[in-house]
Amino acid sequence: MAKKRKNSQNIGATYERHCAKLFTEWWKRGVFGRTKGMQVLGHSERLAHGDITCVIGEPLILDQTFPFSIECKKSESWSFQEFLKGNPSLLVRSFWQQCKHDAFLWKKEPLLVFTCNHHPDYALVKSSYFRLYDRELLETYEPKFYFQTLLEGDEVIIMTLSNFFGAFLPIGKEV
């Protein structure tokens, strides 16, 4: 595996803050922030899940209504063409494994948000969750850009993060 650049942690932290802002604007029910260093009810970040977490209230408590554990990755070591060929890189596979593991621990749905330079932000979610959430919405939502593939034994959907935000209604929908 390639040696990590010294500033890769800074790039990751910056991308997590970028994603936290986008999710806060979309969810409107709490504030998303980087899990690392977040103090929830005065405890360590181990009480939170994923790279970014939604908190509500004073003192801060985890928003239990948010269904996802979000893993955020910005890396130049993958290409979208790999997905189109049905052969995602080992790096993307490891991102997904990490995302699924964390989601399993917290009984949440895995949501991988990722990008690389000159690409939009993408969301990767299990197809079964998407269909469970609202099949009619999936069939009627415009624009209909999404790509369905198999990743580490899971049928997943990849779409731009903006399309994800349009397809999943944050408030008033129960799974």
Summary of the structure (lengths in Angstrom):
residues: 175
radius of gyration: 15.9
end to end distance: 39.1
largest distance: 47.9
contacts: 482
relative contact order: 0.13
helix: 38%
strand: 25%
